[in-house]
Amino acid sequence: MFSLGSSHKFYLYDNPCDMRKSFDGLCGLISSVMGRQAISGEVFVFLNRSRTHIKLLHWESGGFVLYYKRLEQGTFPVPKDPKQELSWSELVLMIEGIQVVKSIQKKRFYLP
Protein backbone atom coordinates (compact mmCIF):
# COMPACT_ATOMS: atom_id res chain seq x y z
CA MET A 1 0.00 0.00 0.00
CA PHE A 2 1.32 3.43 -0.94
CA SER A 3 1.38 5.27 2.37
CA LEU A 4 3.06 8.56 1.46
CA GLY A 5 1.29 11.89 1.62
CA SER A 6 1.60 15.59 2.17
CA SER A 7 2.32 15.11 5.87
CA HIS A 8 5.76 13.67 5.09
CA LYS A 9 8.99 15.58 4.42
CA PHE A 10 10.73 14.75 1.15
CA TYR A 11 14.44 15.16 0.48
CA LEU A 12 16.02 14.92 -2.97
CA TYR A 13 19.52 13.48 -3.17
CA ASP A 14 21.13 16.04 -5.49
CA ASN A 15 23.71 13.76 -7.16
CA PRO A 16 23.05 10.92 -9.60
CA CYS A 17 22.61 7.67 -7.71
CA ASP A 18 23.60 4.14 -8.67
CA MET A 19 20.24 2.34 -8.90
CA ARG A 20 21.87 -0.96 -7.95
CA LYS A 21 21.96 0.34 -4.38
CA SER A 22 19.31 -1.10 -2.11
CA PHE A 23 18.28 -0.36 1.46
CA ASP A 24 21.71 -0.40 3.11
CA GLY A 25 23.52 1.48 0.32
CA LEU A 26 20.88 4.21 0.21
CA CYS A 27 20.93 4.50 4.02
CA GLY A 28 24.68 5.02 3.79
CA LEU A 29 24.18 7.92 1.34
CA ILE A 30 21.53 9.44 3.59
CA SER A 31 23.75 9.45 6.66
CA SER A 32 27.16 10.19 5.11
CA VAL A 33 26.31 12.61 2.29
CA MET A 34 22.97 14.15 3.29
CA GLY A 35 23.71 14.23 7.03
CA ARG A 36 20.24 12.93 7.94
CA GLN A 37 18.87 9.86 9.73
CA ALA A 38 17.28 7.22 7.48
CA ILE A 39 14.92 6.08 10.27
CA SER A 40 13.53 9.57 10.86
CA GLY A 41 10.30 8.90 8.93
CA GLU A 42 11.31 11.32 6.17
CA VAL A 43 11.21 10.23 2.53
CA PHE A 44 14.42 10.29 0.50
CA VAL A 45 14.29 10.58 -3.29
CA PHE A 46 17.05 9.27 -5.57
CA LEU A 47 17.45 9.61 -9.36
CA ASN A 48 19.93 7.96 -11.71
CA ARG A 49 22.21 9.96 -14.03
CA SER A 50 19.85 9.82 -17.01
CA ARG A 51 16.80 10.53 -14.76
CA THR A 52 14.90 7.49 -16.06
CA HIS A 53 14.80 5.68 -12.69
CA ILE A 54 13.58 6.98 -9.35
CA LYS A 55 13.69 5.42 -5.89
CA LEU A 56 11.96 6.63 -2.74
CA LEU A 57 13.18 5.27 0.59
CA HIS A 58 10.93 5.62 3.61
CA TRP A 59 11.00 4.23 7.15
CA GLU A 60 7.68 2.99 8.49
CA SER A 61 7.15 1.34 11.84
CA GLY A 62 8.86 -2.00 11.58
CA GLY A 63 11.08 -1.43 8.55
CA PHE A 64 12.04 0.33 5.36
CA VAL A 65 9.84 0.69 2.30
CA LEU A 66 11.44 1.21 -1.11
CA TYR A 67 9.40 2.56 -4.02
CA TYR A 68 11.00 2.20 -7.45
CA LYS A 69 9.83 3.45 -10.84
CA ARG A 70 11.51 3.02 -14.22
CA LEU A 71 10.37 5.04 -17.21
CA GLU A 72 10.19 3.37 -20.60
CA GLN A 73 10.20 6.75 -22.34
CA GLY A 74 11.15 10.26 -21.23
CA THR A 75 12.85 11.49 -18.07
CA PHE A 76 11.87 12.69 -14.62
CA PRO A 77 11.99 16.50 -14.48
CA VAL A 78 14.01 17.99 -11.64
CA PRO A 79 12.63 21.12 -9.93
CA LYS A 80 14.30 24.34 -11.15
CA ASP A 81 15.23 25.36 -7.63
CA PRO A 82 18.02 22.92 -6.69
CA LYS A 83 17.06 22.85 -3.02
CA GLN A 84 17.25 19.57 -1.22
CA GLU A 85 13.76 19.56 0.31
CA LEU A 86 10.75 18.87 -1.93
CA SER A 87 7.10 19.52 -1.26
CA TRP A 88 4.48 16.83 -1.82
CA SER A 89 3.18 18.65 -4.90
CA GLU A 90 6.71 18.96 -6.39
CA LEU A 91 7.23 15.22 -5.91
CA VAL A 92 3.90 14.32 -7.51
CA LEU A 93 4.61 16.60 -10.48
CA MET A 94 8.07 15.08 -10.87
CA ILE A 95 6.77 11.49 -10.79
CA GLU A 96 3.95 12.31 -13.24
CA GLY A 97 6.40 14.02 -15.62
CA ILE A 98 4.87 17.47 -15.36
CA GLN A 99 7.21 20.42 -15.49
CA VAL A 100 5.79 23.81 -14.55
CA VAL A 101 7.39 26.40 -16.82
CA LYS A 102 5.46 29.42 -15.65
CA SER A 103 2.91 29.80 -12.93
CA ILE A 104 1.08 32.83 -11.63
CA GLN A 105 -0.61 32.85 -8.26
CA LYS A 106 -3.64 35.11 -8.28
CA LYS A 107 -4.35 37.40 -5.38
CA ARG A 108 -6.86 36.00 -2.90
CA PHE A 109 -8.75 37.53 -0.02
CA TYR A 110 -7.05 36.90 3.30
CA LEU A 111 -8.54 37.68 6.67
CA PRO A 112 -5.72 38.34 9.17
Long-range contacts (C-beta under 8 A, 24 or more apart in sequence): 2-67, 3-58, 3-60, 3-65, 4-43, 4-56, 4-58, 4-67, 5-88, 6-87, 6-88, 6-89, 8-41, 8-42, 8-43, 8-58, 8-88, 9-42, 9-43, 9-85, 10-42, 10-43, 10-44, 10-45, 10-85, 10-86, 10-87, 10-88, 10-90, 10-91, 11-36, 11-42, 11-43, 11-44, 11-45, 11-84, 11-85, 11-86, 12-45, 12-47, 12-78, 12-79, 12-83, 12-84, 12-85, 12-86, 13-44, 13-45, 13-46, 13-47, 14-82, 14-84, 16-47, 16-48, 16-49, 17-46, 17-47, 17-48, 17-55, 18-48, 19-46, 19-48, 19-53, 19-55, 19-68, 21-46, 22-66, 23-57, 23-64, 23-66, 26-55, 26-57, 26-66, 27-57, 27-64, 30-57, 34-84, 38-64, 43-91, 45-86, 45-91, 47-76, 47-78, 50-75, 51-75, 51-76, 51-77, 51-78, 52-76, 54-94, 54-95, 69-95, 71-97
